[in-house]
Amino acid sequence: MILPNGTHLTYCTNIHPGENWKDVFASLKQYLPEVKKQLSPDAPFGVGLRLSNLASQELLIGNNLTEFKSWLDAEGLYVFTMNGFPYGGFHNQEVKDAVHKPDWTTQNRLAYTIRLAYILAELLPEGMEGGISTSPLSYKPWLGFNKERFKEVFEVSALHLAMVTEELLYLKESKGKTIHIDIEPEPDGLLENTQEVIHFYQKWLLYIGCKRLACTKGMSPNDAVNALLNHIRVCYDVCHFALAYEAPEDTFARLQSAGIQIGKIQLSAALKTELPTGEAARTELATKLQPFAESTYLHQVVERDVFGKLNYYSDLPYALQHIQKPTAAEWRTHFHVPLFTSTYNGLNSTQDDVETVLNYISERPELTQHLEVETYTWEVLPEGLKSDLTTSIARELEWVLQQIQVNENA
């Protein structure tokens, strides 16, 4: 939906099962009209579209894309943002670190992202810019502590993103559509915090990208930098940056100072837990956390100790083995819990970071035009937090709208 300040708000359809186009379209038909009816009955409703690699290929077969466009128009729906992070299966199977495969060193990731850009260029309404979120280049544990391997991934990823930029420049010239790729930092990703993002842009992307665009497009260094910064942006997932223990306003200021734009903000909350003293209390806490240690997605834990140092666990089941660590003060867990409540059976969330972000952008709507709720763990939530999916989606978006209304009235 379009907010009064021109910002587009939606939810990401990665919560709907379906890896081929037939199943994806069936899910969209099942849920989107009802969500629109509840939240935006008299105005167009935006879609945050997730397509797997297979679904993106099948969408371009025959009349599928034309039929999809016609259906969107008939239902009063429009696509302005896409989720190009998960390439393969995302439901009813173990995903874990496979969500990062293939990474940005591969031709498969490059081809998939370019295909999504061409699809979005066809779907995007006139006068709107579009964005596609993507993975944080690769997954750190695959690379070990080998600096040379890090450099190789940075170099090839930067080259591939420059090649994507060439295609995006062509789409802008030929179709008049501005589309950006939004890199999504996350825990254990090769890019997971503000400093790592800035380092990649300044040392790798702009340097390699400028050389590439000079050779292939004849662009001056200044024009090449502007093109790269316009078409390669950041997807700020609130949950992910909360796990980095970074204040939103600090991150936004640092990225802006480096000339890096926010393409999309994903509104999401992480589990947050203050660790009590005493073995019995921590055992009780472990019992409360255990239902969140499910087997489908990665649930990294970032621990802040009493000295302020951050320690990292690759998944919640592993972290639970260390819950009695005496110096541990706080855990933040990569589990996209619902936005509408800040407490879960004695556990807390980083909902306050979402409120901070919404307040920040209410005063600075120029930061980004794209807001997307990304609570995707409905099917793996512990019992008691589940509800039917349409109600769950509507409740999340209604909570966001309430926060925006509060900020407007403040």
C-alpha positions as CSV (number, residue, x, y, z in Angstrom):
1,M,0.0,0.0,0.0
2,I,1.1,3.6,-0.5
3,L,1.5,5.7,2.6
4,P,0.7,9.4,2.7
5,N,4.4,10.3,2.3
6,G,4.7,8.1,-0.8
7,T,6.4,5.2,0.8
8,H,5.3,1.7,-0.2
9,L,4.5,-0.8,2.5
10,T,4.0,-4.6,2.0
11,Y,5.0,-8.0,3.2
12,C,7.4,-10.5,1.6
13,T,5.6,-13.4,0.0
14,N,8.5,-15.7,0.9
15,I,6.2,-16.8,3.7
16,H,4.0,-18.6,1.2
17,P,5.1,-22.1,0.1
18,G,5.8,-22.8,-3.5
19,E,9.0,-23.2,-5.5
20,N,7.6,-23.6,-9.0
21,W,5.5,-20.9,-10.7
22,K,2.3,-22.9,-10.6
23,D,2.5,-23.3,-6.8
24,V,3.7,-19.7,-6.3
25,F,0.8,-18.3,-8.3
26,A,-1.7,-20.5,-6.5
27,S,-0.4,-19.2,-3.1
28,L,-0.6,-15.5,-4.3
29,K,-4.2,-16.0,-5.5
30,Q,-5.1,-17.6,-2.1
31,Y,-3.6,-14.9,0.1
32,L,-3.0,-11.6,-1.6
33,P,-6.6,-10.6,-2.4
34,E,-7.8,-11.3,1.1
35,V,-4.9,-9.4,2.7
36,K,-5.7,-6.4,0.3
37,K,-9.3,-6.6,1.3
38,Q,-8.5,-6.3,4.9
39,L,-5.8,-3.6,4.7
40,S,-6.3,-1.7,1.4
41,P,-9.8,-2.4,0.1
42,D,-10.1,0.9,-1.9
43,A,-6.5,1.5,-3.0
44,P,-3.8,-0.5,-4.8
45,F,-1.8,-2.9,-2.6
46,G,1.9,-3.5,-3.2
47,V,3.5,-6.9,-3.4
48,G,6.9,-8.0,-2.1
49,L,7.4,-10.9,-4.6
50,R,9.6,-13.9,-3.9
51,L,10.5,-16.1,-6.8
52,S,12.9,-19.1,-6.6
53,N,15.2,-19.6,-9.5
54,L,12.9,-22.3,-10.9
55,A,9.8,-20.1,-10.6
56,S,11.5,-17.2,-12.3
57,Q,12.4,-19.4,-15.2
58,E,8.9,-20.8,-15.5
59,L,7.3,-17.4,-15.3
60,L,9.0,-16.4,-18.5
61,I,7.5,-19.4,-20.4
62,G,4.6,-18.9,-22.8
63,N,2.0,-16.4,-21.5
64,N,2.7,-16.8,-17.8
65,L,4.1,-13.3,-17.3
66,T,1.3,-11.7,-19.3
67,E,-1.3,-13.6,-17.4
68,F,0.3,-12.7,-14.1
69,K,0.3,-9.0,-15.0
70,S,-3.3,-9.2,-16.0
71,W,-4.2,-10.8,-12.7
72,L,-2.3,-8.2,-10.7
73,D,-4.1,-5.4,-12.6
74,A,-7.5,-7.0,-12.1
75,E,-6.9,-7.4,-8.3
76,G,-5.5,-3.9,-7.7
77,L,-2.1,-5.3,-6.9
78,Y,1.4,-4.1,-8.0
79,V,4.9,-5.4,-7.6
80,F,7.5,-2.9,-6.5
81,T,10.1,-5.1,-4.7
82,M,11.3,-8.7,-4.9
83,N,13.2,-11.0,-2.6
84,G,16.1,-12.5,-4.6
85,F,18.0,-13.9,-1.6
86,P,16.8,-17.6,-1.4
87,Y,17.6,-19.1,-4.8
88,G,16.2,-22.6,-4.1
89,G,13.8,-24.3,-1.8
90,F,12.6,-22.2,1.3
91,H,9.8,-24.3,2.7
92,N,9.1,-27.8,4.0
93,Q,12.8,-28.8,4.0
94,E,16.0,-28.0,5.8
95,V,17.4,-24.7,4.5
96,K,20.0,-23.7,7.0
97,D,23.2,-22.4,5.3
98,A,21.9,-23.5,1.9
99,V,20.0,-20.2,1.8
100,H,23.3,-18.6,0.7
101,K,23.8,-21.0,-2.2
102,P,24.7,-20.2,-4.9
103,D,26.8,-17.3,-3.7
104,W,27.8,-14.2,-5.7
105,T,30.9,-15.9,-7.1
106,T,28.7,-18.0,-9.3
107,Q,27.2,-17.5,-12.7
108,N,24.0,-19.0,-11.4
109,R,23.5,-16.2,-8.8
110,L,24.4,-13.6,-11.5
111,A,21.9,-15.1,-14.1
112,Y,19.1,-15.4,-11.5
113,T,19.4,-11.9,-10.3
114,I,19.5,-10.4,-13.8
115,R,16.4,-12.5,-14.7
116,L,14.6,-11.1,-11.7
117,A,15.5,-7.6,-12.8
118,Y,14.0,-8.2,-16.2
119,I,10.8,-9.6,-14.7
120,L,10.5,-6.6,-12.3
121,A,11.0,-4.2,-15.2
122,E,7.9,-5.7,-16.8
123,L,5.9,-5.7,-13.6
124,L,6.9,-2.4,-12.1
125,P,4.3,0.4,-12.6
126,E,5.4,3.6,-14.5
127,G,7.0,6.2,-12.2
128,M,8.1,3.8,-9.5
129,E,11.5,2.5,-8.7
130,G,12.0,-1.2,-8.0
131,G,14.3,-3.1,-5.7
132,I,15.6,-6.7,-5.4
133,S,17.1,-7.9,-2.2
134,T,20.0,-10.3,-2.4
135,S,22.4,-12.3,-0.3
136,P,25.4,-10.8,1.5
137,L,27.8,-12.2,-1.1
138,S,28.6,-15.4,0.6
139,Y,28.7,-17.3,4.0
140,K,31.7,-16.8,6.3
141,P,31.9,-20.3,7.7
142,W,32.4,-21.7,4.2
143,L,35.5,-19.5,3.9
144,G,37.1,-20.3,7.2
145,F,39.7,-17.8,8.3
146,N,41.6,-17.7,4.9
147,K,42.0,-14.1,4.0
148,E,42.9,-15.0,0.4
149,R,39.5,-16.8,0.0
150,F,37.8,-13.7,1.4
151,K,39.6,-11.5,-1.2
152,E,38.6,-13.9,-4.0
153,V,34.9,-13.7,-3.1
154,F,35.0,-9.9,-2.7
155,E,36.7,-9.5,-6.1
156,V,34.4,-11.9,-8.1
157,S,31.3,-10.6,-6.3
158,A,32.2,-7.0,-7.1
159,L,32.7,-7.9,-10.8
160,H,29.4,-9.7,-11.0
161,L,27.5,-6.9,-9.3
162,A,29.1,-4.5,-11.8
163,M,27.8,-6.8,-14.6
164,V,24.3,-6.6,-13.1
165,T,24.7,-2.8,-13.0
166,E,25.3,-2.8,-16.8
167,E,22.0,-4.7,-17.2
168,L,20.2,-2.3,-14.9
169,L,21.5,0.7,-16.8
170,Y,20.2,-0.9,-20.0
171,L,16.8,-1.4,-18.4
172,K,16.7,2.3,-17.4
173,E,17.7,3.4,-20.9
174,S,15.4,1.1,-22.8
175,K,12.3,0.9,-20.5
176,G,12.7,4.0,-18.2
177,K,12.7,1.8,-15.1
178,T,15.1,2.4,-12.2
179,I,15.8,-0.9,-10.5
180,H,18.4,-1.5,-7.7
181,I,19.9,-4.6,-6.2
182,D,19.8,-4.4,-2.4
183,I,22.5,-6.4,-0.6
184,E,21.1,-7.8,2.7
185,P,23.7,-8.2,5.5
186,E,22.9,-10.9,7.9
187,P,24.6,-12.9,10.7
188,D,27.5,-15.0,9.4
189,G,27.1,-13.5,5.9
190,L,30.3,-12.2,4.4
191,L,28.7,-8.8,5.0
192,E,26.9,-8.7,8.3
193,N,27.5,-5.2,9.8
194,T,27.9,-1.6,8.7
195,Q,31.7,-1.6,8.7
196,E,31.9,-4.6,6.5
197,V,29.4,-3.1,4.0
198,I,31.4,0.1,3.8
199,H,34.6,-1.8,3.4
200,F,33.2,-3.8,0.5
201,Y,31.9,-0.8,-1.3
202,Q,35.0,1.4,-0.9
203,K,37.7,-1.3,-1.5
204,W,36.0,-3.6,-3.9
205,L,32.7,-2.7,-5.5
206,L,33.5,0.9,-6.5
207,Y,37.1,0.1,-7.6
208,I,36.3,-3.0,-9.7
209,G,33.0,-1.6,-10.8
210,C,34.4,1.6,-12.1
211,K,37.0,-0.3,-14.2
212,R,34.4,-2.5,-15.6
213,L,32.0,0.3,-16.5
214,A,34.8,2.3,-18.0
215,C,35.6,-0.6,-20.4
216,T,32.1,-1.7,-21.2
217,K,30.2,1.6,-21.1
218,G,32.9,4.2,-21.6
219,M,31.8,5.8,-18.4
220,S,33.9,8.4,-16.5
221,P,34.9,7.5,-12.9
222,N,32.4,9.9,-11.5
223,D,29.5,8.6,-13.7
224,A,30.5,5.0,-12.9
225,V,30.5,5.7,-9.1
226,N,27.1,7.3,-9.4
227,A,25.7,4.4,-11.4
228,L,27.0,1.8,-8.9
229,L,25.7,3.7,-5.9
230,N,22.3,4.1,-7.5
231,H,21.9,0.5,-8.6
232,I,23.7,-1.4,-5.8
233,R,22.1,-0.5,-2.5
234,V,21.6,-2.0,0.9
235,C,18.6,-3.9,2.2
236,Y,18.4,-3.0,5.9
237,D,16.8,-5.9,7.7
238,V,16.1,-4.6,11.3
239,C,16.4,-8.1,12.8
240,H,19.9,-8.6,11.3
241,F,21.3,-5.3,12.3
242,A,19.9,-5.7,15.8
243,L,22.0,-8.9,16.1
244,A,25.0,-6.7,15.3
245,Y,24.0,-4.6,18.3
246,E,24.0,-1.5,16.0
247,A,21.7,1.5,16.7
248,P,19.7,2.1,13.5
249,E,20.3,5.9,13.5
250,D,24.1,5.2,13.7
251,T,24.0,2.8,10.8
252,F,21.9,5.1,8.6
253,A,24.3,8.0,9.3
254,R,27.4,6.0,8.5
255,L,26.0,4.6,5.3
256,Q,24.8,8.0,4.2
257,S,28.2,9.5,4.9
258,A,29.7,6.8,2.6
259,G,27.2,7.5,-0.1
260,I,25.5,4.1,0.2
261,Q,21.8,4.2,-0.2
262,I,19.1,2.1,1.5
263,G,17.1,0.4,-1.1
264,K,14.7,-1.4,1.2
265,I,14.0,-1.7,4.9
266,Q,12.8,-5.1,6.0
267,L,10.8,-4.8,9.2
268,S,11.6,-7.8,11.3
269,A,12.4,-8.5,15.0
270,A,14.8,-10.9,16.7
271,L,14.5,-12.7,20.0
272,K,16.3,-10.8,22.7
273,T,17.1,-12.3,26.1
274,E,18.8,-10.9,29.2
275,L,20.6,-13.9,30.7
276,P,19.8,-14.3,34.5
277,T,22.3,-15.2,37.1
278,G,22.2,-18.7,38.6
279,E,22.3,-22.1,37.0
280,A,18.6,-22.9,37.8
281,A,17.4,-19.7,36.1
282,R,19.5,-20.3,33.0
283,T,18.2,-23.9,32.8
284,E,14.7,-22.5,32.9
285,L,15.6,-20.0,30.2
286,A,17.0,-22.8,28.0
287,T,13.7,-24.6,28.3
288,K,11.9,-21.5,27.0
289,L,14.3,-21.1,24.1
290,Q,14.3,-24.8,23.1
291,P,11.1,-24.6,21.0
292,F,12.8,-21.9,18.8
293,A,15.7,-24.3,18.0
294,E,13.9,-25.7,15.0
295,S,15.6,-27.5,12.1
296,T,14.6,-25.5,9.0
297,Y,16.4,-22.2,9.2
298,L,19.6,-20.9,10.7
299,H,19.1,-19.2,14.0
300,Q,22.5,-17.6,14.8
301,V,23.0,-16.2,18.3
302,V,25.1,-13.2,19.1
303,E,26.0,-12.9,22.7
304,R,27.0,-9.7,24.5
305,D,29.1,-10.5,27.6
306,V,29.6,-8.4,30.7
307,F,32.6,-6.7,29.2
308,G,30.7,-5.6,26.1
309,K,32.4,-8.1,23.8
310,L,30.3,-9.9,21.1
311,N,30.5,-13.6,20.8
312,Y,29.0,-15.6,17.9
313,Y,27.2,-19.0,17.8
314,S,26.3,-20.4,14.4
315,D,22.9,-21.7,15.5
316,L,20.7,-21.8,18.5
317,P,21.1,-25.5,19.3
318,Y,24.8,-24.9,19.6
319,A,24.4,-21.8,21.7
320,L,22.2,-23.6,24.2
321,Q,25.1,-25.8,25.0
322,H,26.9,-22.7,26.4
323,I,24.0,-21.0,28.2
324,Q,25.7,-21.5,31.6
325,K,28.7,-19.4,30.5
326,P,29.0,-17.0,33.5
327,T,30.1,-13.9,31.6
328,A,27.2,-14.0,29.1
329,A,24.9,-11.0,29.6
330,E,22.5,-11.0,26.6
331,W,21.6,-13.1,23.7
332,R,20.0,-12.0,20.4
333,T,18.8,-14.8,18.2
334,H,18.2,-14.7,14.5
335,F,14.6,-15.8,14.6
336,H,12.1,-13.5,12.8
337,V,9.5,-13.4,15.6
338,P,6.2,-11.5,15.0
339,L,6.4,-7.7,15.2
340,F,3.1,-7.1,17.0
341,T,4.3,-8.3,20.5
342,S,7.5,-7.8,22.3
343,T,7.2,-10.7,24.7
344,Y,7.0,-14.5,24.2
345,N,6.5,-16.6,27.3
346,G,9.0,-14.6,29.3
347,L,11.3,-13.9,26.2
348,N,11.7,-10.5,24.6
349,S,12.3,-9.2,21.1
350,T,14.0,-6.3,19.4
351,Q,10.7,-4.8,18.6
352,D,12.0,-1.5,20.0
353,D,14.5,-1.3,17.1
354,V,11.6,-1.6,14.6
355,E,9.9,1.3,16.4
356,T,13.1,3.3,16.3
357,V,13.4,2.7,12.5
358,L,9.8,3.6,11.9
359,N,10.2,6.8,13.9
360,Y,13.4,7.6,12.1
361,I,11.9,7.3,8.6
362,S,8.8,9.2,9.5
363,E,11.1,12.2,9.8
364,R,13.3,11.2,6.9
365,P,11.0,9.6,4.2
366,E,13.7,10.2,1.7
367,L,15.8,7.4,3.2
368,T,13.9,4.7,1.3
369,Q,10.6,4.3,-0.5
370,H,10.3,0.6,0.3
371,L,9.1,-1.0,3.5
372,E,8.6,-4.8,3.7
373,V,7.5,-6.9,6.7
374,E,9.6,-10.0,6.7
375,T,8.2,-12.3,9.4
376,Y,8.6,-15.6,7.5
377,T,8.8,-18.1,10.4
378,W,5.0,-18.6,10.9
379,E,5.1,-22.3,10.1
380,V,8.0,-23.0,12.5
381,L,6.9,-20.9,15.4
382,P,6.2,-22.6,18.7
383,E,2.6,-23.5,19.4
384,G,0.7,-20.6,21.0
385,L,2.3,-18.0,18.6
386,K,0.7,-19.4,15.5
387,S,-2.5,-18.2,13.9
388,D,-3.9,-18.6,10.4
389,L,-1.6,-17.0,7.9
390,T,-3.9,-14.3,6.5
391,T,-4.7,-13.1,10.1
392,S,-1.0,-13.2,10.9
393,I,0.0,-11.1,7.9
394,A,-2.7,-8.5,8.5
395,R,-1.8,-8.2,12.2
396,E,1.8,-7.5,11.3
397,L,0.9,-4.8,8.8
398,E,-1.7,-3.3,11.1
399,W,0.9,-3.0,13.9
400,V,3.2,-1.2,11.5
401,L,0.5,1.2,10.4
402,Q,-0.4,1.9,14.0
403,Q,3.3,2.8,14.8
404,I,3.4,5.1,11.7
405,Q,0.2,6.8,12.8
406,V,1.6,7.4,16.3
407,N,4.7,9.0,14.8
408,E,2.6,11.2,12.5
409,N,0.6,12.4,15.6
410,A,3.6,13.0,17.8
